[in-house]
Amino acid sequence: MFVGWAMRDGLVQWAHNRDAVSALPNVTLVRFENSGHAPFLEESAAFHAAVMPFLGGLP
């Protein structure tokens, strides 16, 4: 499972969700430090670089 987290998100805050994400089995967590809510738009190059290897490893 891939989880990309926007660390500056004021709506869905990491502090309220870190335990749930950490409990996920086999999670690949990538934190996007400069994104407010949409890292695929706000940090598109970094998001692409993070998600493509994950997607490439899927069966």
CHARMM-style PDB file with segment names, atoms N, HN, CA, C and O in Angstrom:
ATOM      1  N   MET     1       0.838  -1.167   0.000  1.00  0.00      PROA
ATOM      2  CA  MET     1       0.000   0.000   0.000  1.00  0.00      PROA
ATOM      3  C   MET     1       0.890   1.240   0.000  1.00  0.00      PROA
ATOM      4  O   MET     1       1.877   1.306   0.733  1.00  0.00      PROA
ATOM      5  N   PHE     2       0.536   2.208  -0.819  1.00  0.00      PROA
ATOM      6  HN  PHE     2      -0.265   2.153  -1.415  1.00  0.00      PROA
ATOM      7  CA  PHE     2       1.258   3.479  -0.909  1.00  0.00      PROA
ATOM      8  C   PHE     2       0.435   4.570  -0.226  1.00  0.00      PROA
ATOM      9  O   PHE     2      -0.746   4.752  -0.523  1.00  0.00      PROA
ATOM     10  N   VAL     3       1.073   5.284   0.684  1.00  0.00      PROA
ATOM     11  HN  VAL     3       2.032   5.135   0.925  1.00  0.00      PROA
ATOM     12  CA  VAL     3       0.445   6.442   1.314  1.00  0.00      PROA
ATOM     13  C   VAL     3       1.365   7.631   1.085  1.00  0.00      PROA
ATOM     14  O   VAL     3       2.512   7.642   1.532  1.00  0.00      PROA
ATOM     15  N   GLY     4       0.847   8.630   0.384  1.00  0.00      PROA
ATOM     16  HN  GLY     4      -0.085   8.621   0.021  1.00  0.00      PROA
ATOM     17  CA  GLY     4       1.558   9.887   0.212  1.00  0.00      PROA
ATOM     18  C   GLY     4       0.876  10.922   1.077  1.00  0.00      PROA
ATOM     19  O   GLY     4      -0.322  11.160   0.930  1.00  0.00      PROA
ATOM     20  N   TRP     5       1.628  11.548   1.987  1.00  0.00      PROA
ATOM     21  HN  TRP     5       2.602  11.354   2.106  1.00  0.00      PROA
ATOM     22  CA  TRP     5       1.010  12.455   2.944  1.00  0.00      PROA
ATOM     23  C   TRP     5       1.520  13.871   2.753  1.00  0.00      PROA
ATOM     24  O   TRP     5       2.726  14.117   2.738  1.00  0.00      PROA
ATOM     25  N   ALA     6       0.581  14.802   2.607  1.00  0.00      PROA
ATOM     26  HN  ALA     6      -0.399  14.602   2.620  1.00  0.00      PROA
ATOM     27  CA  ALA     6       0.901  16.226   2.513  1.00  0.00      PROA
ATOM     28  C   ALA     6       1.034  16.774   3.930  1.00  0.00      PROA
ATOM     29  O   ALA     6       0.043  16.889   4.652  1.00  0.00      PROA
ATOM     30  N   MET     7       2.240  17.106   4.321  1.00  0.00      PROA
ATOM     31  HN  MET     7       3.045  17.012   3.735  1.00  0.00      PROA
ATOM     32  CA  MET     7       2.512  17.451   5.710  1.00  0.00      PROA
ATOM     33  C   MET     7       1.958  18.815   6.135  1.00  0.00      PROA
ATOM     34  O   MET     7       1.819  19.071   7.331  1.00  0.00      PROA
ATOM     35  N   ARG     8       1.646  19.676   5.196  1.00  0.00      PROA
ATOM     36  HN  ARG     8       1.759  19.468   4.224  1.00  0.00      PROA
ATOM     37  CA  ARG     8       1.086  20.990   5.543  1.00  0.00      PROA
ATOM     38  C   ARG     8      -0.429  21.045   5.334  1.00  0.00      PROA
ATOM     39  O   ARG     8      -1.013  22.123   5.228  1.00  0.00      PROA
ATOM     40  N   ASP     9      -1.040  19.892   5.277  1.00  0.00      PROA
ATOM     41  HN  ASP     9      -0.565  19.016   5.363  1.00  0.00      PROA
ATOM     42  CA  ASP     9      -2.486  19.808   5.084  1.00  0.00      PROA
ATOM     43  C   ASP     9      -3.191  20.252   6.364  1.00  0.00      PROA
ATOM     44  O   ASP     9      -3.004  19.650   7.421  1.00  0.00      PROA
ATOM     45  N   GLY    10      -3.993  21.298   6.268  1.00  0.00      PROA
ATOM     46  HN  GLY    10      -4.145  21.787   5.409  1.00  0.00      PROA
ATOM     47  CA  GLY    10      -4.724  21.784   7.420  1.00  0.00      PROA
ATOM     48  C   GLY    10      -6.025  21.046   7.667  1.00  0.00      PROA
ATOM     49  O   GLY    10      -6.612  21.161   8.743  1.00  0.00      PROA
ATOM     50  N   LEU    11      -6.483  20.286   6.676  1.00  0.00      PROA
ATOM     51  HN  LEU    11      -6.006  20.192   5.801  1.00  0.00      PROA
ATOM     52  CA  LEU    11      -7.738  19.547   6.812  1.00  0.00      PROA
ATOM     53  C   LEU    11      -7.524  18.138   7.354  1.00  0.00      PROA
ATOM     54  O   LEU    11      -8.221  17.699   8.269  1.00  0.00      PROA
ATOM     55  N   VAL    12      -6.564  17.446   6.786  1.00  0.00      PROA
ATOM     56  HN  VAL    12      -5.998  17.802   6.043  1.00  0.00      PROA
ATOM     57  CA  VAL    12      -6.282  16.055   7.160  1.00  0.00      PROA
ATOM     58  C   VAL    12      -4.869  16.039   7.737  1.00  0.00      PROA
ATOM     59  O   VAL    12      -3.890  15.873   7.009  1.00  0.00      PROA
ATOM     60  N   GLN    13      -4.780  16.210   9.027  1.00  0.00      PROA
ATOM     61  HN  GLN    13      -5.575  16.345   9.618  1.00  0.00      PROA
ATOM     62  CA  GLN    13      -3.489  16.425   9.670  1.00  0.00      PROA
ATOM     63  C   GLN    13      -2.788  15.126  10.052  1.00  0.00      PROA
ATOM     64  O   GLN    13      -3.403  14.175  10.534  1.00  0.00      PROA
ATOM     65  N   TRP    14      -1.487  15.122   9.819  1.00  0.00      PROA
ATOM     66  HN  TRP    14      -0.987  15.894   9.427  1.00  0.00      PROA
ATOM     67  CA  TRP    14      -0.651  13.964  10.115  1.00  0.00      PROA
ATOM     68  C   TRP    14      -0.757  13.573  11.590  1.00  0.00      PROA
ATOM     69  O   TRP    14      -0.845  12.387  11.908  1.00  0.00      PROA
ATOM     70  N   ALA    15      -0.750  14.537  12.474  1.00  0.00      PROA
ATOM     71  HN  ALA    15      -0.679  15.500  12.216  1.00  0.00      PROA
ATOM     72  CA  ALA    15      -0.784  14.253  13.915  1.00  0.00      PROA
ATOM     73  C   ALA    15      -2.027  13.456  14.312  1.00  0.00      PROA
ATOM     74  O   ALA    15      -1.994  12.704  15.286  1.00  0.00      PROA
ATOM     75  N   HSD    16      -3.104  13.613  13.577  1.00  0.00      PROA
ATOM     76  HN  HSD    16      -3.131  14.224  12.786  1.00  0.00      PROA
ATOM     77  CA  HSD    16      -4.347  12.905  13.901  1.00  0.00      PROA
ATOM     78  C   HSD    16      -4.434  11.539  13.225  1.00  0.00      PROA
ATOM     79  O   HSD    16      -5.326  10.747  13.531  1.00  0.00      PROA
ATOM     80  N   ASN    17      -3.516  11.265  12.315  1.00  0.00      PROA
ATOM     81  HN  ASN    17      -2.791  11.907  12.066  1.00  0.00      PROA
ATOM     82  CA  ASN    17      -3.627  10.047  11.502  1.00  0.00      PROA
ATOM     83  C   ASN    17      -2.391   9.155  11.498  1.00  0.00      PROA
ATOM     84  O   ASN    17      -2.426   8.058  10.941  1.00  0.00      PROA
ATOM     85  N   ARG    18      -1.314   9.604  12.105  1.00  0.00      PROA
ATOM     86  HN  ARG    18      -1.286  10.495  12.558  1.00  0.00      PROA
ATOM     87  CA  ARG    18      -0.059   8.839  12.025  1.00  0.00      PROA
ATOM     88  C   ARG    18      -0.181   7.430  12.603  1.00  0.00      PROA
ATOM     89  O   ARG    18       0.399   6.492  12.056  1.00  0.00      PROA
ATOM     90  N   ASP    19      -0.926   7.262  13.698  1.00  0.00      PROA
ATOM     91  HN  ASP    19      -1.397   8.024  14.143  1.00  0.00      PROA
ATOM     92  CA  ASP    19      -1.068   5.929  14.288  1.00  0.00      PROA
ATOM     93  C   ASP    19      -1.790   4.981  13.333  1.00  0.00      PROA
ATOM     94  O   ASP    19      -1.411   3.818  13.202  1.00  0.00      PROA
ATOM     95  N   ALA    20      -2.829   5.481  12.667  1.00  0.00      PROA
ATOM     96  HN  ALA    20      -3.137   6.426  12.773  1.00  0.00      PROA
ATOM     97  CA  ALA    20      -3.576   4.640  11.724  1.00  0.00      PROA
ATOM     98  C   ALA    20      -2.711   4.252  10.540  1.00  0.00      PROA
ATOM     99  O   ALA    20      -2.732   3.099  10.108  1.00  0.00      PROA
ATOM    100  N   VAL    21      -1.950   5.199  10.010  1.00  0.00      PROA
ATOM    101  HN  VAL    21      -1.933   6.135  10.360  1.00  0.00      PROA
ATOM    102  CA  VAL    21      -1.079   4.898   8.869  1.00  0.00      PROA
ATOM    103  C   VAL    21       0.012   3.928   9.289  1.00  0.00      PROA
ATOM    104  O   VAL    21       0.337   2.998   8.551  1.00  0.00      PROA
ATOM    105  N   SER    22       0.572   4.137  10.456  1.00  0.00      PROA
ATOM    106  HN  SER    22       0.308   4.893  11.056  1.00  0.00      PROA
ATOM    107  CA  SER    22       1.641   3.253  10.946  1.00  0.00      PROA
ATOM    108  C   SER    22       1.162   1.833  11.173  1.00  0.00      PROA
ATOM    109  O   SER    22       1.957   0.894  11.122  1.00  0.00      PROA
ATOM    110  N   ALA    23      -0.124   1.663  11.422  1.00  0.00      PROA
ATOM    111  HN  ALA    23      -0.770   2.425  11.464  1.00  0.00      PROA
ATOM    112  CA  ALA    23      -0.684   0.328  11.670  1.00  0.00      PROA
ATOM    113  C   ALA    23      -0.948  -0.451  10.386  1.00  0.00      PROA
ATOM    114  O   ALA    23      -1.236  -1.646  10.439  1.00  0.00      PROA
ATOM    115  N   LEU    24      -0.855   0.198   9.257  1.00  0.00      PROA
ATOM    116  HN  LEU    24      -0.621   1.169   9.214  1.00  0.00      PROA
ATOM    117  CA  LEU    24      -1.109  -0.488   7.984  1.00  0.00      PROA
ATOM    118  C   LEU    24       0.022  -1.463   7.677  1.00  0.00      PROA
ATOM    119  O   LEU    24       1.192  -1.095   7.779  1.00  0.00      PROA
ATOM    120  N   PRO    25      -0.302  -2.687   7.306  1.00  0.00      PROA
ATOM    121  CA  PRO    25       0.759  -3.649   6.970  1.00  0.00      PROA
ATOM    122  C   PRO    25       1.389  -3.312   5.618  1.00  0.00      PROA
ATOM    123  O   PRO    25       0.698  -2.919   4.679  1.00  0.00      PROA
ATOM    124  N   ASN    26       2.678  -3.469   5.538  1.00  0.00      PROA
ATOM    125  HN  ASN    26       3.239  -3.788   6.301  1.00  0.00      PROA
ATOM    126  CA  ASN    26       3.418  -3.287   4.281  1.00  0.00      PROA
ATOM    127  C   ASN    26       3.182  -1.930   3.637  1.00  0.00      PROA
ATOM    128  O   ASN    26       3.062  -1.830   2.416  1.00  0.00      PROA
ATOM    129  N   VAL    27       3.117  -0.904   4.443  1.00  0.00      PROA
ATOM    130  HN  VAL    27       3.214  -0.985   5.434  1.00  0.00      PROA
ATOM    131  CA  VAL    27       2.855   0.438   3.911  1.00  0.00      PROA
ATOM    132  C   VAL    27       4.152   1.082   3.430  1.00  0.00      PROA
ATOM    133  O   VAL    27       5.193   0.973   4.077  1.00  0.00      PROA
ATOM    134  N   THR    28       4.069   1.743   2.301  1.00  0.00      PROA
ATOM    135  HN  THR    28       3.223   1.831   1.775  1.00  0.00      PROA
ATOM    136  CA  THR    28       5.136   2.607   1.813  1.00  0.00      PROA
ATOM    137  C   THR    28       4.648   4.020   2.048  1.00  0.00      PROA
ATOM    138  O   THR    28       3.719   4.475   1.382  1.00  0.00      PROA
ATOM    139  N   LEU    29       5.263   4.719   2.988  1.00  0.00      PROA
ATOM    140  HN  LEU    29       6.018   4.349   3.529  1.00  0.00      PROA
ATOM    141  CA  LEU    29       4.854   6.064   3.351  1.00  0.00      PROA
ATOM    142  C   LEU    29       5.857   7.063   2.792  1.00  0.00      PROA
ATOM    143  O   LEU    29       7.062   6.946   3.015  1.00  0.00      PROA
ATOM    144  N   VAL    30       5.346   8.035   2.071  1.00  0.00      PROA
ATOM    145  HN  VAL    30       4.367   8.130   1.890  1.00  0.00      PROA
ATOM    146  CA  VAL    30       6.169   9.140   1.577  1.00  0.00      PROA
ATOM    147  C   VAL    30       5.525  10.422   2.068  1.00  0.00      PROA
ATOM    148  O   VAL    30       4.351  10.685   1.806  1.00  0.00      PROA
ATOM    149  N   ARG    31       6.307  11.216   2.782  1.00  0.00      PROA
ATOM    150  HN  ARG    31       7.261  11.003   2.995  1.00  0.00      PROA
ATOM    151  CA  ARG    31       5.816  12.478   3.319  1.00  0.00      PROA
ATOM    152  C   ARG    31       6.256  13.610   2.394  1.00  0.00      PROA
ATOM    153  O   ARG    31       7.434  13.734   2.055  1.00  0.00      PROA
ATOM    154  N   PHE    32       5.307  14.416   2.001  1.00  0.00      PROA
ATOM    155  HN  PHE    32       4.351  14.315   2.276  1.00  0.00      PROA
ATOM    156  CA  PHE    32       5.572  15.567   1.140  1.00  0.00      PROA
ATOM    157  C   PHE    32       5.531  16.808   2.020  1.00  0.00      PROA
ATOM    158  O   PHE    32       4.462  17.305   2.372  1.00  0.00      PROA
ATOM    159  N   GLU    33       6.709  17.295   2.366  1.00  0.00      PROA
ATOM    160  HN  GLU    33       7.578  16.891   2.080  1.00  0.00      PROA
ATOM    161  CA  GLU    33       6.856  18.332   3.372  1.00  0.00      PROA
ATOM    162  C   GLU    33       6.302  19.686   2.941  1.00  0.00      PROA
ATOM    163  O   GLU    33       5.947  20.494   3.799  1.00  0.00      PROA
ATOM    164  N   ASN    34       6.218  19.956   1.654  1.00  0.00      PROA
ATOM    165  HN  ASN    34       6.506  19.300   0.958  1.00  0.00      PROA
ATOM    166  CA  ASN    34       5.828  21.278   1.167  1.00  0.00      PROA
ATOM    167  C   ASN    34       4.445  21.317   0.534  1.00  0.00      PROA
ATOM    168  O   ASN    34       4.120  22.266  -0.180  1.00  0.00      PROA
ATOM    169  N   SER    35       3.637  20.311   0.783  1.00  0.00      PROA
ATOM    170  HN  SER    35       3.902  19.540   1.363  1.00  0.00      PROA
ATOM    171  CA  SER    35       2.290  20.261   0.193  1.00  0.00      PROA
ATOM    172  C   SER    35       1.236  20.553   1.241  1.00  0.00      PROA
ATOM    173  O   SER    35       1.329  20.110   2.386  1.00  0.00      PROA
ATOM    174  N   GLY    36       0.221  21.315   0.821  1.00  0.00      PROA
ATOM    175  HN  GLY    36       0.146  21.675  -0.109  1.00  0.00      PROA
ATOM    176  CA  GLY    36      -0.873  21.658   1.713  1.00  0.00      PROA
ATOM    177  C   GLY    36      -1.987  20.633   1.711  1.00  0.00      PROA
ATOM    178  O   GLY    36      -2.524  20.327   2.776  1.00  0.00      PROA
ATOM    179  N   HSD    37      -2.354  20.094   0.572  1.00  0.00      PROA
ATOM    180  HN  HSD    37      -1.917  20.342  -0.292  1.00  0.00      PROA
ATOM    181  CA  HSD    37      -3.405  19.075   0.536  1.00  0.00      PROA
ATOM    182  C   HSD    37      -3.280  18.156  -0.674  1.00  0.00      PROA
ATOM    183  O   HSD    37      -3.778  17.030  -0.647  1.00  0.00      PROA
ATOM    184  N   ALA    38      -2.631  18.614  -1.716  1.00  0.00      PROA
ATOM    185  HN  ALA    38      -2.226  19.528  -1.737  1.00  0.00      PROA
ATOM    186  CA  ALA    38      -2.595  17.838  -2.962  1.00  0.00      PROA
ATOM    187  C   ALA    38      -1.162  17.713  -3.482  1.00  0.00      PROA
ATOM    188  O   ALA    38      -0.769  18.447  -4.389  1.00  0.00      PROA
ATOM    189  N   PRO    39      -0.386  16.798  -2.921  1.00  0.00      PROA
ATOM    190  CA  PRO    39       1.009  16.697  -3.348  1.00  0.00      PROA
ATOM    191  C   PRO    39       1.167  16.341  -4.828  1.00  0.00      PROA
ATOM    192  O   PRO    39       2.186  16.672  -5.434  1.00  0.00      PROA
ATOM    193  N   PHE    40       0.180  15.679  -5.410  1.00  0.00      PROA
ATOM    194  HN  PHE    40      -0.648  15.410  -4.917  1.00  0.00      PROA
ATOM    195  CA  PHE    40       0.269  15.344  -6.829  1.00  0.00      PROA
ATOM    196  C   PHE    40       0.205  16.600  -7.692  1.00  0.00      PROA
ATOM    197  O   PHE    40       0.628  16.572  -8.848  1.00  0.00      PROA
ATOM    198  N   LEU    41      -0.317  17.705  -7.149  1.00  0.00      PROA
ATOM    199  HN  LEU    41      -0.660  17.727  -6.210  1.00  0.00      PROA
ATOM    200  CA  LEU    41      -0.326  18.989  -7.848  1.00  0.00      PROA
ATOM    201  C   LEU    41       0.772  19.914  -7.338  1.00  0.00      PROA
ATOM    202  O   LEU    41       1.463  20.554  -8.131  1.00  0.00      PROA
ATOM    203  N   GLU    42       0.936  19.987  -6.029  1.00  0.00      PROA
ATOM    204  HN  GLU    42       0.374  19.467  -5.385  1.00  0.00      PROA
ATOM    205  CA  GLU    42       1.845  20.942  -5.412  1.00  0.00      PROA
ATOM    206  C   GLU    42       3.312  20.532  -5.504  1.00  0.00      PROA
ATOM    207  O   GLU    42       4.190  21.392  -5.578  1.00  0.00      PROA
ATOM    208  N   GLU    43       3.580  19.248  -5.502  1.00  0.00      PROA
ATOM    209  HN  GLU    43       2.866  18.550  -5.443  1.00  0.00      PROA
ATOM    210  CA  GLU    43       4.938  18.717  -5.645  1.00  0.00      PROA
ATOM    211  C   GLU    43       4.907  17.593  -6.669  1.00  0.00      PROA
ATOM    212  O   GLU    43       5.293  16.460  -6.382  1.00  0.00      PROA
ATOM    213  N   SER    44       4.445  17.923  -7.859  1.00  0.00      PROA
ATOM    214  HN  SER    44       4.132  18.843  -8.092  1.00  0.00      PROA
ATOM    215  CA  SER    44       4.174  16.883  -8.853  1.00  0.00      PROA
ATOM    216  C   SER    44       5.406  16.061  -9.219  1.00  0.00      PROA
ATOM    217  O   SER    44       5.297  14.846  -9.382  1.00  0.00      PROA
ATOM    218  N   ALA    45       6.560  16.680  -9.352  1.00  0.00      PROA
ATOM    219  HN  ALA    45       6.648  17.668  -9.220  1.00  0.00      PROA
ATOM    220  CA  ALA    45       7.764  15.915  -9.702  1.00  0.00      PROA
ATOM    221  C   ALA    45       8.144  14.948  -8.588  1.00  0.00      PROA
ATOM    222  O   ALA    45       8.481  13.793  -8.850  1.00  0.00      PROA
ATOM    223  N   ALA    46       8.088  15.417  -7.353  1.00  0.00      PROA
ATOM    224  HN  ALA    46       7.815  16.355  -7.140  1.00  0.00      PROA
ATOM    225  CA  ALA    46       8.423  14.549  -6.215  1.00  0.00      PROA
ATOM    226  C   ALA    46       7.387  13.435  -6.064  1.00  0.00      PROA
ATOM    227  O   ALA    46       7.736  12.296  -5.754  1.00  0.00      PROA
ATOM    228  N   PHE    47       6.127  13.763  -6.279  1.00  0.00      PROA
ATOM    229  HN  PHE    47       5.843  14.688  -6.530  1.00  0.00      PROA
ATOM    230  CA  PHE    47       5.078  12.749  -6.188  1.00  0.00      PROA
ATOM    231  C   PHE    47       5.285  11.678  -7.253  1.00  0.00      PROA
ATOM    232  O   PHE    47       5.215  10.483  -6.964  1.00  0.00      PROA
ATOM    233  N   HSD    48       5.535  12.103  -8.461  1.00  0.00      PROA
ATOM    234  HN  HSD    48       5.592  13.073  -8.696  1.00  0.00      PROA
ATOM    235  CA  HSD    48       5.766  11.169  -9.565  1.00  0.00      PROA
ATOM    236  C   HSD    48       6.965  10.276  -9.261  1.00  0.00      PROA
ATOM    237  O   HSD    48       6.915   9.064  -9.468  1.00  0.00      PROA
ATOM    238  N   ALA    49       8.035  10.879  -8.773  1.00  0.00      PROA
ATOM    239  HN  ALA    49       8.076  11.864  -8.605  1.00  0.00      PROA
ATOM    240  CA  ALA    49       9.245  10.113  -8.452  1.00  0.00      PROA
ATOM    241  C   ALA    49       8.996   9.096  -7.342  1.00  0.00      PROA
ATOM    242  O   ALA    49       9.640   8.048  -7.310  1.00  0.00      PROA
ATOM    243  N   ALA    50       8.076   9.391  -6.438  1.00  0.00      PROA
ATOM    244  HN  ALA    50       7.553  10.243  -6.464  1.00  0.00      PROA
ATOM    245  CA  ALA    50       7.774   8.478  -5.346  1.00  0.00      PROA
ATOM    246  C   ALA    50       6.812   7.376  -5.747  1.00  0.00      PROA
ATOM    247  O   ALA    50       6.991   6.223  -5.356  1.00  0.00      PROA
ATOM    248  N   VAL    51       5.797   7.718  -6.521  1.00  0.00      PROA
ATOM    249  HN  VAL    51       5.652   8.655  -6.839  1.00  0.00      PROA
ATOM    250  CA  VAL    51       4.745   6.752  -6.809  1.00  0.00      PROA
ATOM    251  C   VAL    51       5.106   5.802  -7.960  1.00  0.00      PROA
ATOM    252  O   VAL    51       4.657   4.656  -7.962  1.00  0.00      PROA
ATOM    253  N   MET    52       5.889   6.241  -8.917  1.00  0.00      PROA
ATOM    254  HN  MET    52       6.254   7.172  -8.916  1.00  0.00      PROA
ATOM    255  CA  MET    52       6.183   5.384 -10.073  1.00  0.00      PROA
ATOM    256  C   MET    52       6.925   4.100  -9.709  1.00  0.00      PROA
ATOM    257  O   MET    52       6.559   3.039 -10.216  1.00  0.00      PROA
ATOM    258  N   PRO    53       7.952   4.143  -8.854  1.00  0.00      PROA
ATOM    259  CA  PRO    53       8.580   2.862  -8.465  1.00  0.00      PROA
ATOM    260  C   PRO    53       7.609   1.939  -7.735  1.00  0.00      PROA
ATOM    261  O   PRO    53       7.660   0.721  -7.910  1.00  0.00      PROA
ATOM    262  N   PHE    54       6.732   2.507  -6.927  1.00  0.00      PROA
ATOM    263  HN  PHE    54       6.690   3.496  -6.785  1.00  0.00      PROA
ATOM    264  CA  PHE    54       5.729   1.691  -6.238  1.00  0.00      PROA
ATOM    265  C   PHE    54       4.808   1.031  -7.255  1.00  0.00      PROA
ATOM    266  O   PHE    54       4.564  -0.173  -7.183  1.00  0.00      PROA
ATOM    267  N   LEU    55       4.303   1.804  -8.191  1.00  0.00      PROA
ATOM    268  HN  LEU    55       4.502   2.782  -8.250  1.00  0.00      PROA
ATOM    269  CA  LEU    55       3.397   1.252  -9.206  1.00  0.00      PROA
ATOM    270  C   LEU    55       4.108   0.230 -10.076  1.00  0.00      PROA
ATOM    271  O   LEU    55       3.512  -0.774 -10.465  1.00  0.00      PROA
ATOM    272  N   GLY    56       5.365   0.472 -10.384  1.00  0.00      PROA
ATOM    273  HN  GLY    56       5.850   1.288 -10.068  1.00  0.00      PROA
ATOM    274  CA  GLY    56       6.127  -0.465 -11.200  1.00  0.00      PROA
ATOM    275  C   GLY    56       6.345  -1.805 -10.524  1.00  0.00      PROA
ATOM    276  O   GLY    56       6.594  -2.803 -11.201  1.00  0.00      PROA
ATOM    277  N   GLY    57       6.258  -1.848  -9.218  1.00  0.00      PROA
ATOM    278  HN  GLY    57       6.056  -1.038  -8.668  1.00  0.00      PROA
ATOM    279  CA  GLY    57       6.441  -3.099  -8.487  1.00  0.00      PROA
ATOM    280  C   GLY    57       5.165  -3.897  -8.283  1.00  0.00      PROA
ATOM    281  O   GLY    57       5.196  -4.984  -7.706  1.00  0.00      PROA
ATOM    282  N   LEU    58       4.046  -3.365  -8.750  1.00  0.00      PROA
ATOM    283  HN  LEU    58       4.021  -2.482  -9.219  1.00  0.00      PROA
ATOM    284  CA  LEU    58       2.786  -4.093  -8.594  1.00  0.00      PROA
ATOM    285  C   LEU    58       2.673  -5.205  -9.631  1.00  0.00      PROA
ATOM    286  O   LEU    58       3.189  -5.088 -10.742  1.00  0.00      PROA
ATOM    287  N   PRO    59       1.996  -6.276  -9.256  1.00  0.00      PROA
ATOM    288  CA  PRO    59       1.849  -7.380 -10.221  1.00  0.00      PROA
ATOM    289  C   PRO    59       0.944  -7.008 -11.381  1.00  0.00      PROA
ATOM    290  OT1 PRO    59       0.719  -7.824 -12.275  1.00  0.00      PROA
TER     291      PRO     59
END
